[in-house]
Amino acid sequence: MFARMIRCHARYQAMILLFLLAAAMLTFAATVVSPSAEAKPPSECYKYPDGTIECE
């Protein structure tokens, strides 16, 4: 039974690694490629109390 679990894990190991890699890449791209407006200097952006952000 234990050997069967190991074979099952090995079968899906590549799929699991690809999924984790894709998730890490998406997180990295979201934080680096398109930074949030809050990361800009306050002189360029204004955050309204309702949560909307306006930049010049």
Protein Blocks (a to p, Z undefined) as FASTA:
>chain_A
ZZmmmmmmmmmmmmmmmmmmmmmmmmmmmmmmmccfklpcfklpccdfkopacdZZ
